[in-house]
Amino acid sequence: MDVLFILLPIALGFVLAAVFVFAWAVRDGQFDDLETPALRALLDDPRSTDEEVKR
């Protein structure tokens, strides 16, 4: 039973920290554009010339 007096405040601290970090990320715009970064990986890279490949 004594362990609950230690674990419960620690668990509540983790929950409050997670909520704070999530709110901070939302406020800074981390979740504004979820599609463009995923589509950027599918786009072709510009072709390199032979001179660039030799370097």
C-alpha positions as CSV (number, residue, x, y, z in Angstrom):
1,M,0.0,0.0,0.0
2,D,2.9,2.4,0.7
3,V,4.1,2.0,-2.9
4,L,0.9,3.7,-4.1
5,F,1.9,6.9,-2.3
6,I,5.0,6.9,-4.4
7,L,3.7,5.6,-7.8
8,L,0.5,7.6,-8.0
9,P,2.2,11.1,-7.9
10,I,4.9,9.8,-10.3
11,A,2.2,8.6,-12.7
12,L,0.2,11.8,-12.4
13,G,3.4,13.8,-13.1
14,F,4.0,11.8,-16.3
15,V,0.4,12.4,-17.4
16,L,0.7,16.1,-16.8
17,A,4.0,16.2,-18.6
18,A,2.6,14.4,-21.6
19,V,-0.4,16.8,-21.7
20,F,1.9,19.8,-21.5
21,V,4.2,18.5,-24.3
22,F,1.2,17.7,-26.5
23,A,-0.4,21.1,-26.0
24,W,3.0,22.8,-26.7
25,A,3.4,20.8,-30.0
26,V,-0.2,21.7,-31.1
27,R,0.4,25.4,-30.2
28,D,3.7,25.4,-32.2
29,G,2.0,24.0,-35.3
30,Q,3.5,20.5,-35.3
31,F,0.3,19.0,-36.5
32,D,-0.8,21.6,-39.1
33,D,0.3,19.8,-42.2
34,L,0.4,16.0,-42.0
35,E,0.2,15.2,-45.7
36,T,3.0,17.1,-47.4
37,P,5.9,15.5,-45.6
38,A,4.6,12.0,-46.6
39,L,4.1,13.0,-50.2
40,R,7.5,14.7,-50.4
41,A,9.1,11.3,-50.0
42,L,7.3,10.1,-53.1
43,L,8.5,12.9,-55.4
44,D,11.4,12.3,-57.7
45,D,14.7,13.9,-56.9
46,P,16.2,16.1,-59.7
47,R,18.5,14.1,-62.0
48,S,22.2,14.6,-61.4
49,T,24.7,15.2,-64.1
50,D,27.7,13.0,-64.8
51,E,30.0,15.6,-63.3
52,E,28.1,15.6,-60.0
53,V,28.2,11.8,-59.8
54,K,32.0,11.7,-60.3
55,R,32.6,14.0,-57.3
